[in-house]
Amino acid sequence: MAALFETPLSAWHVAHGAKMAPFAGWNMPIQYPDGIIAEHLHTREKAGLFDISHMGEFILDGAGAAKGLGRALTVNIATLKPGHCRYGFLLNERGGIMDDLIVYRMADERFMIVVNAGCRASDYAAIKERINSVTGDGPDAPVFEDISEVTAKLDLQGPQSFDVLDAVLPGNPWRRLPYFGFTREAVFDGASLIVSRTGYTGELGVEIYCPSDKAERLWELLLTDARVKPVGLGARDTLRLEAGLPLYGQDLDEDHTPAEGGYAAMLTSQAPYVGKEASHTVRRKLTTLVIPGRRSARHGDVVMLEGKDVGVITSGSFGPSLGDAVALAYIAAEHAGSPAYTVRAAKAELAAQVVELPFYKGGTARMTLV
């Protein structure tokens, strides 16, 4: 078995009682002594701090960068302004999702691309090849660099997160940030930070990119505020599911298109990105289900309609903020209009109702700050 990668905070997590487990090739904290439900509810009510330093970050800089990204990704680069970031996809030729990612536009021809940890190497190779097909790979081509190993990522999420930032890192322009906006003006311990008003919980918050050697000091500074608690990947998963946000490798993968995942409206780019023609194909639809009670469906459980197998659960969990279980499932397109289904779980058949996203409707992610 290959050795697991460690984030700059791995030793801190172990020293503070975190339960560690493999995730996408990394040794990651799943939960701390208070447990997943306590961490989940604390993030909904105050502020949770997540170590997400396993994610990958690339920088693309130079003439032709925007045109090259237009070939590589579904993101509409033409309408993305500097200081803003946008969610999108890297597709294969069949329109299947190789990864979901976020593109940050730092200047007209300078970008940061944030990708999932398990896809980092394959994403880098595919994006580079596609950019080179547009710009060439000579000395005048834009520089494409993987900065993941020198970059840490800390996510501060929760309705009190900006109050915490004002207290521990005063004098910075947090409250001017629009949703999916970012700043490079913040400084910590002599180092520049990239701070974006984004996240994976449905709550107000930021994602902070800092040099790896500053991560532990910044982490500990944020935890000096009593409103902040460390949160592991267990609660991150229940939070994102309540918010209706997909997980790559479960809800999104190379066998499903963005349109099947519910993202057809985001495919607005006029550039000839790879997989464009097939990206609107819909054979199955990602469907949102509520299962009353605490018993939840699990990944791989079969979804039935009138006794017939019509789909499969991709993500499922009890929703601590809801009091009921929630799930995402791919349903065959011809059966996707039903208001209710039955889930064949390991030990029971569970009644499930279709609802609109988000499951949890009290999230603060888009709240007005000024």
Secondary structure, DSSP 8 states (H G I E B T S, - for coil): ----EE-TTHHHHHHTT-EEEEETTEEEEEE-TT-HHHHHHHHHHSEEEEE-TTSEEEEEESTTHHHHHHHH-SS-GGG--TTEEEEEEEE-TTS-EEEEEEEEEEETTEEEEEE-GGGHHHHHHHHHHHHHHHH-SSTTS-EEEE-GGGEEEEEEESTTHHHHHHHHSTTS-GGG--TTBEES--EETTEE-EEES--SSSSSEEEEEEEGGGHHHHHHHHHTSTTEEE--HHHHHHHHHHTT---BTTTB-TTS-TTTTT-GGG----S--TTTTTTT--SEEEEEEEESSS----TT-EEEETTEEEEEEEEEEEETTTTEEEEEEEEEGGGTT-SEEEEE-SS-EEEEEE--S-SS----TT----
